[in-house]
Structure formats: structure tokens, C-alpha cells
């Protein structure tokens, strides 16, 4: 690579930041191996020349700051807006992660087209030059590939295609030139691992590249009334690839998940401008992602006959909505001296704790059993209110006794075997009744609720003596 005039090549450790003029196999500062990467360093005269023209940041009184209340940009997709807290906040950066092929590009292309259509409709009759553009940057696909997807998704309106600008590049400098020329309202970068700048080294996707390119893009959007969404690859464990500092730099971290069917779940892991409890649910179809209006249909199995043993239903809160979810349990004799818990949608430590309480307080042995736990619909459950239903499913699976029909449970289980109250019980009872559940067991004395105070009263109400 040809050096810029007045610049020099240095080698910087991506672990501790130690810099030296030659490449070394091991960093003498922190001891990391193979951590040196090539950097282009500006000369002192160049830096001094630029510093005189650089605007310095100055403190501002809190009373003089405009909070920009309500300065949110609606994506036009209700489930996406729900997860973002009512829409994307202007001057914010959002990181979207998900497995390959899950539909990140589809969701963002639909979102970009929706915003482009809304921008066109709100500026009708005004000067066309005043319309804010939508910039879609792709480092993984070509423009014809994106156009083919847009046609498949039904993005064919002239206003959408005119306001939606495509930029297929991996160079950060090209993106910055487009940002300064267009000053777009909504920017998509798909994906950040493909963006490259010679100032941060020679290899795309490194830790330094991710930090440098992300910082440059986020700095631009913080100074303009725009929204930036960047996508990121994930590891085999499902975590966002790259440094953890990338998640600290952005304002919101959104994860995109899926189950065995065609359902997609959108959940916020971090959100500076809203709740992280909301869950957006989509169905993947030939025409793209479609919001699911009745999510309970995904999580409750409609049966015509008797309920099999090991199945219990619980009303859970995801943000502001109540879902009825079916927990399925199976116990089999362990094939080895060490028993195992197989559960990916409910924390395995929670399953082991509930099984231990049942063994101690209800006299039911689980220490020689392998335990399998599943959640119908594939949604992940983290709320403590599922403890009572989980205990009922485990008891039912171990004894091969089915729960009474149209019965749901809710409550938190303590180590002493007590069923503790949970919040918003009236909303849970109303949602259960709306789906045909005539009996709700909960540690509350309310109309239409059967009160259970401990694990023994739970077993007695469900299975008799």
C-alpha cells in the first residue's frame, strides 16, 4: 500500500494499544501473541496543521439543552417500533444482530422502503430538493441483488425507489462522502464487519476496523437529525461478533431470533430510549416479514382431545403484552450416573432449582432422571412467574398425570416451597380467560382465581391427594 505523503506506517497492539515501528510476534506491553496490526499514522506536522482548524467542543448549561421530546422516527412497522420504544430516536445508532439468513437485510430493506414512502407522502407539494433521502449501504450484496429483493418484497412505488439510495461499497470513505452529500434521514449499513478504512489497518473485520469505522459513522449521526442502523454478524453461541465495546458505543442493541417454524422474534438487549422488555414477532413469508397480530396462536397448541402429561400453560408478560405460553416437560431415567437437564428456552439452572424444590417439598425424586424442557413456539422465557407452571409440568411428567383441561398457572416458587405473588395478575387472568382458560391458579385472592400458597396446595388442586 502506498503511503500518504507525510504519513508513516506503525504497528499497534489491538489488545492494549501499544505502538511501535516494527511488527513483533508478541506485545512487550501486555504479552499478547499476534496482536500487532498495521496502522497509518499521520505526521506531527499534519496533525498540528489540522488542529488549528478543528472546532473544539465547549460545555453547555443543562438549561440550554433541547431535549427534543418526541423526536422519534417511526419505521412504519409496528412490531419494530414497539421494540425500539415507539420508534427510532433521531441522532441514535442501533446495532442489529442475528444468524445468517434470518432476515436482517429483509427487515431493514422493508423498513427503509417504508420510511422512504412516508417521507415522500409528507413532502408532497413541497420543493423536491428538500426531501430527505434514505441511504442503504451494502458491503455484502450488489445493487442488482438488492433490487431483485426489493421487487420480491413489493417495493415498486416510484417514490420509494427514488428516495431510497443504494451504495454498494466496503470503503468507509465512500460512505462518508455519501453522508455529507445526501445528509440522509435514515442510514442502513449492512454489515459493519465488511466496512474497511486504511486508517485502521489493512484487514477488514478486525477489532480496530470495527471500532474505528463504527465510531466514525456514529459520530456523524450524532451531529445530524438522522438514524443509523448497522447490522453485525454473530458467533456460534449467538453473541454479536467483535469487541464488546461496539455494543457500548451504540444506543440500542437489537437481537433477531427465530424458532423451528417461520416465526422471527425481535428483542432489545439494550435500549437507551425505551424498554428492553418488549418483543416483536414476525412471520417470514414469500413477500417478506409480516407482523403477527395474535401471537398467542404461536405458543398455545389447540387440542381436541385430552391434554398429555407434562404440559402446563402460563400467562407471561413480554413488555406491555400478555402471552399464553405452553411449557412441555419430559423425564426419563438417566442413562449415566450423572443426570442432565436439556433446556434451551428456559434457563437450565431454573429447571434444576424447581426440580430440587419438588424433590424436597413434594417427595418426588428427580435425582435419577434426565429432564427435558421445551416451550411451544420457541420463545425464550426468563420471567420468574413461570415457576409454578414449570413445577406443574415437571410433576405431571414425573407422575404421568395430566393437568385438568383449560387450566393455567402463574407464580414464583421459593426454595421453601412457597408460591410467591407476581405483578399484574389481573391482566394475566384476563388474557387467560380470553383464550378459554376457565381456571387460573395463582398466589392471589382475586375473583376468578384459585389461590395456591405453596407447592403442596398446587399439587392438591391439580392432581388431588
C-alpha positions, 0 to 999 in steps of 0.5 A: 500500500502506498503511503500518504505523503507525510504519513508513516506506517506503525504497528499497534497492539489491538489488545492494549494499544501499544505502538511501535515501528516494527511488527513483533510476534508478541506485545512487550506491553501486555504479552499478547501473541499476534496482536500487532496490526498495521496502522497509518499514522499521520505526521506531527506536522499534519496533525498540528496543521489540522488542529488549528482548524478543528472546532473544539467542543465547549460545555453547555448549561443543562438549561440550554439543552433541547431535549427534543421530546418526541423526536422519534422516527417511526419505521412504519412497522409496528412490531419494530417500533414497539421494540425500539420504544415507539420508534427510532430516536433521531441522532441514535445508532442501533446495532442489529444482530442475528444468524445468517439468513434470518432476515436482517437485510429483509427487515431493514430493506422493508423498513427503509422502503417504508420510511422512504414512502412516508417521507415522500407522502409528507413532502408532497407539494413541497420543493423536491430538493428538500426531501430527505433521502434514505441511504442503504449501504451494502458491503455484502450484496450488489445493487442488482441483488438488492433490487431483485429483493426489493421487487420480491418484497413489493417495493415498486412505488416510484417514490420509494425507489427514488428516495431510497439510495443504494451504495454498494461499497466496503470503503468507509470513505465512500460512505462518508462522502455519501453522508455529507452529500445526501445528509440522509434521514435514515442510514442502513449499513449492512454489515459493519464487519465488511466496512474497511478504512486504511486508517485502521489497518489493512484487514477488514473485520478486525477489532480496530476496523470495527471500532474505528469505522463504527465510531466514525459513522456514529459520530456523524449521526450524532451531529445530524437529525438522522438514524443509523442502523448497522447490522453485525454478524454473530458467533456460534453461541449467538453473541454479536461478533467483535469487541464488546465495546461496539455494543457500548458505543451504540444506543440500542442493541437489537437481537433477531431470533427465530424458532423451528417454524417461520416465526422471527422474534425481535428483542432489545438487549439494550435500549437507551430510549425505551424498554428492553422488555418488549418483543416483536414477532414476525412471520417470514413469508414469500413477500417478506416479514409480516407482523403477527397480530395474535401471537398467542396462536404461536405458543398455545397448541389447540387440542381436541382431545385430552391434554398429555402429561407434562404440559402446563400453560402460563400467562407471561408478560413480554413488555406491555403484552400478555402471552399464553405460553405452553411449557412441555416437560419430559423425564426419563431415567438417566442413562449415566450416573450423572443426570442432565437437564436439556433446556434451551428456552428456559434457563437450565439452572431454573429447571434444576432449582424447581426440580430440587424444590419438588424433590424436597417439598413434594417427595418426588425424586428427580435425582435419577432422571434426565429432564427435558424442557421445551416451550411451544413456539420457541420463545425464550422465557426468563420471567420468574412467574413461570415457576409454578407452571414449570413445577406443574409440568415437571410433576405431571411428567414425573407422575404421568398425570395430566393437568385438568383441561383449560387450566393455567398457572402463574407464580414464583416458587421459593426454595421453601416451597412457597408460591410467591405473588407476581405483578399484574395478575389481573391482566394475566387472568384476563388474557387467560380467560380470553383464550378459554382458560376457565381456571387460573391458579395463582398466589392471589385472592382475586375473583376468578382465581384459585389461590395456591400458597405453596407447592403442596396446595398446587399439587392438591388442586391439580392432581388431588391427594 
